[in-house]
Amino acid sequence: MKTIIAIAVLLATGLAQAHSGGLDRQGCHHNRKTGGYHCH
């Protein structure tokens, strides 16, 4: 069970850092591919 939890935590961490990009003062940035704008 501990192994499953450890794997889940590692996968979640990888997904959380899936993209790079500069953030503005509000912690947000534009997605140039889709034209979207989102915050972290």
N, C-alpha and C positions, 0 to 999 in steps of 0.2 A: 504493500500500500504506500509506503514512504517513497518508493521508487516512482510510482505513478504520479504522486504529488510533485516530486522533484522535476520530472519530465514536463508536467503541465506548467510549472512555474517558468522553466527555461523556455518553453514554447511561447508563453504569454509575453515574456520579456523580449523575445525576438520579434514578435508581432508589433509590440509597442514601439520598437525602434526601426520599423520597416522602411522609413524614408528619411532622407535628410533634406535640409532646406533651411534657409534663413528665416527666422521668426521676427515679426515686428514687435513693437513695444507691448502689444496686447497678447503676445505669444501666438500669433496667427500668421498664416501665409497663404499665398495664392497657389493654386494648382494650375500650372500653365497648360497641361494637356487637356483638362476638362473645363478650365475657366472658373473653377470653384474657389472658394475661400473658406478655410476652416481654422479652428483654434485648438490648442492643446491644453 
